[in-house]
Each structure stands twice: as C-alpha cells, then as structure tokens.
Amino acid sequence: MTIIQASLIAFWVALIQARFFGYTGLNLRFSPLMTSLFVGIVLGDVTQGVMVGAAIQLISMGQIAPGGQMATEPAVSGAVATSVAILGNLEPSAAVAIAVPVGILGSYLYTLKIIINSVVTKYIDKVVDDLDDSKFTFAMGILPTLLTILTHVPVMFIALYFGADSIAAVVTRIQGTVAFHILDVVAGSLAAVGIAVLIRIIGQKSDLIFFFLAFFMTVILQDANVTMVTWAVLGIITAGLYTIIIYKMEELSGNVE
C-alpha cells in the first residue's frame, strides 16, 4: 500500500467518524459496506472490496450506539479488514475474522475522540452564550472535524501503511492450517449473530413471515444463478403486494377514506 492510498483511506474514516457528511455520515459510520467500496476504489479492486464489505456488514447489523458509543466501529474495521483482504487476496470470511478485533480497537479510538472533543465544549458554550453567529460554523462543525482528523488520521495511517501488508502476509501464510479453519468457522457464525441481533431489535412476530420467505427463496433459488438485481426486484414486488393487502384490509375495515 502506498502513502497516498493509506492517507486517502485514513482521511475517509476520519471524516465519517467526524460526521463530516451530515446525517449521511452517521449512516456511513454504521455501514462498513460503503467504506469497503471506497477502499476497493482506492486499491483498484472494487469487486473484492464490495464482497468483503457485504460480509462485514452482516456482523454489524443490529448494532446500536447508546450515547454514541458502539462495541465495534464498522468504518474502522471495514477500512483495515478490506485493505488486508485485497492486499492478501483473502476470502471475505478471513476479512471478517480480522474485522472483529480491529473494530473493537476502533471503539477505543472513538472514545479518545469524544474525550478530546469534550475539552472544547466550554468554548462552544461561550460562543452560544455570546450569540456570536460568526463563530458557529467553526465551533460546531470545523473544530470537531479537525479534532477527529487529529485523532484518527495518524492512527489509521499507521495501521494501514505499516500494518495492512504485514497482517495480509501473516494470514496468507496460515491459510489451510487449523488456525485459519477456526477463524473461518468463527467468522461464518458471526454473520448469524448479526442477523439474529437485528431480528431481536426490530423484528416483530408479524414481520417474521418475510424473513422466512427470504430464507427459503434463497435456499430454493441458490442454484439458479440469481443476481442482486433479481433479489431487489423480488423485494420490491413483495413490498408492493404487502402494501396492497394492508390497504385493502384497512379499506374493508373503514379506516381508509
């Protein structure tokens, strides 16, 4: 990995963690898929980047951030794990095994960011108390972003530039060994945990029918070479049918004018 590539990825992660992109940035923080796509573009392998991002996305599904803090940081784990997978030509399952510990370390980095940002809250309070609107943009937007860049860019750059190649080399060496098999099995089970957490959080009994419908359609059509576009169309059709049925039921009950 070159210095420019490591710098671009490090700045991308820092801007996401700083919510530089507004509400979209908040979604990016929870979604490693977009970070993996960006890494794939920077490293010249978009296909591998998206495949790894999709695998990591499964284990991060259902995560919540009470008080802004998460157990793992998907953007951080996505950046490092995808880089390692592309550089080492690894399977997505191997990248997932790497993403978990990296994401946990990333949560400590986010905590450091919060601590440093809390130091400048007195300055922000003063700006608000003085109603000095000329300093609002700097105090509320630019300053927190700069502090997040200060905390994240150096750490991410070091991890990517000096660590990604080394990790990729180590993982490549242990491919086919018992240790790698254990990592592969653990990584495969983490996706199930992510889906289970998501269902537990947002799943209602009335909605489980759609989960089982998708599951058995996947089993039935797994040898039919079905693309993501086909799945998207099936999802739209299912949602449309559900909306029509609900509307008709409400119409019959007199709730729809």
BELBELVEN-V195945 format. One record per run of one state. SS is the DSSP state (@ for helix, = for strand, . for the rest). FROM is the first residue (numbers start at 1). TO is the last residue. If there is no record, write none. Layout:
# BELBELVEN-V195945
ss:SS from:FROM to:TO
ss:SS from:FROM to:TO
This chain:
# BELBELVEN-V195945
ss:. from:1 to:2
ss:@ from:3 to:17
ss:. from:18 to:22
ss:@ from:23 to:30
ss:. from:31 to:31
ss:@ from:32 to:43
ss:. from:44 to:45
ss:@ from:46 to:60
ss:. from:61 to:65
ss:@ from:66 to:68
ss:. from:69 to:73
ss:@ from:74 to:88
ss:. from:89 to:91
ss:@ from:92 to:119
ss:. from:120 to:120
ss:@ from:121 to:129
ss:. from:130 to:132
ss:@ from:133 to:173
ss:. from:174 to:177
ss:@ from:178 to:202
ss:. from:203 to:204
ss:@ from:205 to:220
ss:. from:221 to:227
ss:@ from:228 to:252
ss:. from:253 to:257
